[in-house]
């Protein structure tokens, strides 16, 4: 994988599950919005015009701790589907 798009646990060589894929999707969404991968602290790089609901979805995708992310792609899809 590309380091800038890798979940932290993957980059550290720890076991990964579907939440690592959720992190990867979050990095792709961020890249599509901003034109570059997220960097720490990524939330300070977002424009003020970004809807809060979308920022919340990104925060769940890009959480450092896997336990704070969506459990899988289905849960992420539901979060995206709930955007207004």
PASE-235880 format. One record per atom (N, C-alpha, C): residue number from 1; atom name; x, y, z. Coordinates in Angstrom, 3 decimals, decimal comma. Layout:
N
(NUM CA (X Y Z))
...
END
This chain:
84
(1 N (0,808 -1,180 0,000))
(1 CA (0,000 0,000 0,000))
(1 C (0,863 1,260 0,000))
(2 N (0,229 2,333 -0,281))
(2 CA (0,880 3,639 -0,262))
(2 C (0,861 4,176 1,164))
(3 N (2,002 4,495 1,751))
(3 CA (2,040 4,888 3,160))
(3 C (1,061 5,998 3,546))
(4 N (0,877 6,990 2,707))
(4 CA (-0,016 8,100 3,062))
(4 C (-1,481 7,672 3,149))
(5 N (-1,811 6,511 2,596))
(5 CA (-3,193 6,041 2,590))
(5 C (-3,391 4,828 3,504))
(6 N (-2,359 4,438 4,233))
(6 CA (-2,395 3,259 5,092))
(6 C (-2,913 3,585 6,480))
(7 N (-3,718 2,688 7,004))
(7 CA (-4,163 2,812 8,390))
(7 C (-2,942 2,726 9,307))
(8 N (-2,972 3,441 10,421))
(8 CA (-1,815 3,423 11,329))
(8 C (-1,404 2,022 11,774))
(9 N (-2,383 1,160 12,053))
(9 CA (-2,032 -0,183 12,515))
(9 C (-1,339 -0,987 11,423))
(10 N (-1,703 -0,756 10,178))
(10 CA (-1,053 -1,442 9,063))
(10 C (0,382 -0,944 8,922))
(11 N (0,550 0,375 9,005))
(11 CA (1,891 0,964 8,892))
(11 C (2,820 0,450 9,996))
(12 N (2,248 0,124 11,158))
(12 CA (3,049 -0,379 12,278))
(12 C (3,232 -1,891 12,243))
(13 N (2,627 -2,548 11,243))
(13 CA (2,770 -3,995 11,118))
(13 C (1,865 -4,785 12,035))
(14 N (0,831 -4,152 12,588))
(14 CA (-0,108 -4,841 13,469))
(14 C (-1,208 -5,494 12,634))
(15 N (-1,909 -6,450 13,214))
(15 CA (-3,021 -7,070 12,484))
(15 C (-4,077 -6,027 12,099))
(16 N (-4,686 -6,239 10,964))
(16 CA (-5,697 -5,300 10,480))
(16 C (-6,969 -6,058 10,123))
(17 N (-8,074 -5,337 10,152))
(17 CA (-9,353 -5,906 9,749))
(17 C (-10,054 -4,911 8,825))
(18 N (-11,344 -5,031 8,676))
(18 CA (-12,093 -4,179 7,748))
(18 C (-12,001 -2,702 8,106))
(19 N (-11,706 -2,388 9,359))
(19 CA (-11,591 -0,986 9,754))
(19 C (-10,364 -0,323 9,128))
(20 N (-9,359 -1,094 8,757))
(20 CA (-8,209 -0,538 8,033))
(20 C (-8,638 -0,106 6,630))
(21 N (-9,557 -0,855 6,022))
(21 CA (-10,093 -0,466 4,718))
(21 C (-10,929 0,806 4,832))
(22 N (-11,673 0,927 5,920))
(22 CA (-12,459 2,139 6,163))
(22 C (-11,523 3,341 6,243))
(23 N (-10,396 3,178 6,912))
(23 CA (-9,405 4,256 6,989))
(23 C (-8,937 4,628 5,577))
(24 N (-8,657 3,624 4,759))
(24 CA (-8,213 3,877 3,390))
(24 C (-9,245 4,636 2,575))
(25 N (-10,514 4,272 2,726))
(25 CA (-11,575 4,997 2,025))
(25 C (-11,632 6,440 2,523))
(26 N (-11,462 6,631 3,821))
(26 CA (-11,442 7,993 4,371))
(26 C (-10,326 8,827 3,777))
(27 N (-9,161 8,220 3,591))
(27 CA (-8,058 8,974 2,991))
(27 C (-8,365 9,328 1,539))
(28 N (-9,055 8,427 0,832))
(28 CA (-9,426 8,720 -0,552))
(28 C (-10,457 9,847 -0,633))
(29 N (-11,433 9,839 0,270))
(29 CA (-12,419 10,924 0,306))
(29 C (-11,715 12,243 0,587))
(30 N (-10,816 12,239 1,567))
(30 CA (-10,065 13,447 1,893))
(30 C (-9,269 13,920 0,677))
(31 N (-8,607 12,994 0,002))
(31 CA (-7,814 13,333 -1,177))
(31 C (-8,684 13,951 -2,271))
(32 N (-9,869 13,382 -2,486))
(32 CA (-10,766 13,925 -3,506))
(32 C (-11,224 15,339 -3,144))
(33 N (-11,401 15,604 -1,869))
(33 CA (-11,835 16,933 -1,436))
(33 C (-10,707 17,963 -1,456))
(34 N (-9,515 17,546 -1,056))
(34 CA (-8,431 18,487 -0,802))
(34 C (-7,299 18,442 -1,820))
(35 N (-7,174 17,347 -2,577))
(35 CA (-6,114 17,235 -3,570))
(35 C (-4,806 16,696 -3,025))
(36 N (-4,805 16,284 -1,767))
(36 CA (-3,625 15,680 -1,141))
(36 C (-4,095 14,777 -0,011))
(37 N (-3,287 13,784 0,363))
(37 CA (-3,692 12,904 1,460))
(37 C (-3,687 13,651 2,796))
(38 N (-4,436 13,144 3,756))
(38 CA (-4,483 13,812 5,061))
(38 C (-3,130 13,734 5,769))
(39 N (-2,836 14,772 6,492))
(39 CA (-1,637 14,810 7,332))
(39 C (-2,064 15,320 8,702))
(40 N (-1,312 14,976 9,696))
(40 CA (-1,675 15,396 11,063))
(40 C (-1,409 16,872 11,246))
(41 N (-2,312 17,644 11,807))
(41 CA (-3,717 17,344 12,106))
(41 C (-4,598 17,638 10,896))
(42 N (-5,151 16,605 10,315))
(42 CA (-5,886 16,720 9,065))
(42 C (-7,125 17,598 9,175))
(43 N (-7,805 17,572 10,322))
(43 CA (-9,059 18,319 10,444))
(43 C (-8,862 19,830 10,341))
(44 N (-7,669 20,311 10,635))
(44 CA (-7,394 21,745 10,517))
(44 C (-7,174 22,160 9,059))
(45 N (-7,042 21,196 8,170))
(45 CA (-6,829 21,477 6,750))
(45 C (-8,139 21,603 5,973))
(46 N (-9,253 21,235 6,598))
(46 CA (-10,539 21,254 5,905))
(46 C (-11,074 22,668 5,763))
(47 N (-11,763 22,937 4,661))
(47 CA (-12,351 24,269 4,493))
(47 C (-13,537 24,461 5,442))
(48 N (-13,785 25,688 5,814))
(48 CA (-14,912 25,998 6,693))
(48 C (-16,245 25,676 6,046))
(49 N (-16,269 25,590 4,728))
(49 CA (-17,510 25,343 3,994))
(49 C (-17,900 23,869 3,953))
(50 N (-17,032 22,980 4,427))
(50 CA (-17,340 21,553 4,410))
(50 C (-18,478 21,272 5,388))
(51 N (-19,521 20,576 4,938))
(51 CA (-20,629 20,263 5,844))
(51 C (-20,148 19,489 7,072))
(52 N (-20,688 19,846 8,228))
(52 CA (-20,288 19,205 9,488))
(52 C (-20,535 17,704 9,469))
(53 N (-21,633 17,275 8,827))
(53 CA (-21,929 15,845 8,761))
(53 C (-20,840 15,083 8,009))
(54 N (-20,335 15,662 6,933))
(54 CA (-19,261 15,028 6,172))
(54 C (-17,973 15,026 6,983))
(55 N (-17,709 16,099 7,699))
(55 CA (-16,534 16,149 8,568))
(55 C (-16,614 15,052 9,631))
(56 N (-17,806 14,808 10,154))
(56 CA (-17,991 13,754 11,155))
(56 C (-17,702 12,374 10,553))
(57 N (-18,175 12,139 9,329))
(57 CA (-17,901 10,863 8,656))
(57 C (-16,394 10,692 8,471))
(58 N (-15,721 11,743 8,023))
(58 CA (-14,263 11,677 7,856))
(58 C (-13,564 11,405 9,184))
(59 N (-14,030 12,040 10,236))
(59 CA (-13,414 11,838 11,553))
(59 C (-13,519 10,381 11,983))
(60 N (-14,648 9,757 11,714))
(60 CA (-14,799 8,341 12,066))
(60 C (-13,928 7,458 11,190))
(61 N (-13,795 7,811 9,924))
(61 CA (-12,948 7,020 9,020))
(61 C (-11,472 7,144 9,387))
(62 N (-11,045 8,346 9,711))
(62 CA (-9,620 8,629 9,916))
(62 C (-9,179 8,570 11,372))
(63 N (-10,019 8,020 12,228))
(63 CA (-9,627 7,877 13,634))
(63 C (-8,377 7,005 13,728))
(64 N (-7,456 7,398 14,568))
(64 CA (-6,219 6,625 14,749))
(64 C (-6,542 5,255 15,330))
(65 N (-7,448 5,213 16,278))
(65 CA (-7,841 3,964 16,916))
(65 C (-8,881 3,240 16,066))
(66 N (-8,628 2,003 15,660))
(66 CA (-9,606 1,266 14,853))
(66 C (-10,972 1,159 15,527))
(67 N (-10,995 1,093 16,849))
(67 CA (-12,249 0,963 17,581))
(67 C (-13,158 2,171 17,402))
(68 N (-12,607 3,302 17,009))
(68 CA (-13,398 4,515 16,823))
(68 C (-13,893 4,677 15,381))
(69 N (-13,479 3,793 14,493))
(69 CA (-13,888 3,856 13,084))
(69 C (-15,182 3,084 12,859))
(70 N (-15,772 3,296 11,674))
(70 CA (-16,888 2,449 11,268))
(70 C (-16,388 1,009 11,257))
(71 N (-17,258 0,079 11,600))
(71 CA (-16,860 -1,326 11,706))
(71 C (-16,508 -1,945 10,355))
(72 N (-17,185 -1,493 9,300))
(72 CA (-16,953 -2,076 7,978))
(72 C (-17,519 -1,148 6,907))
(73 N (-17,402 -1,576 5,660))
(73 CA (-17,854 -0,753 4,539))
(73 C (-19,360 -0,515 4,580))
(74 N (-20,122 -1,479 5,054))
(74 CA (-21,564 -1,306 5,151))
(74 C (-21,935 -0,197 6,121))
(75 N (-21,260 -0,160 7,257))
(75 CA (-21,515 0,893 8,240))
(75 C (-21,091 2,254 7,695))
(76 N (-19,973 2,290 6,970))
(76 CA (-19,531 3,535 6,343))
(76 C (-20,540 3,981 5,292))
(77 N (-21,035 3,052 4,482))
(77 CA (-22,036 3,386 3,469))
(77 C (-23,283 3,971 4,116))
(78 N (-23,682 3,423 5,248))
(78 CA (-24,839 3,957 5,960))
(78 C (-24,560 5,366 6,457))
(79 N (-23,343 5,607 6,948))
(79 CA (-22,963 6,952 7,395))
(79 C (-22,975 7,933 6,249))
(80 N (-22,458 7,530 5,104))
(80 CA (-22,469 8,400 3,925))
(80 C (-23,890 8,623 3,408))
(81 N (-24,690 7,555 3,473))
(81 CA (-26,070 7,656 3,004))
(81 C (-26,920 8,582 3,851))
(82 N (-26,523 8,765 5,102))
(82 CA (-27,273 9,636 6,012))
(82 C (-26,926 11,115 5,836))
(83 N (-25,912 11,415 4,998))
(83 CA (-25,528 12,810 4,797))
(83 C (-26,677 13,573 4,150))
(84 N (-26,814 14,802 4,568))
(84 CA (-27,903 15,647 4,029))
(84 C (-27,385 16,531 2,933))
END
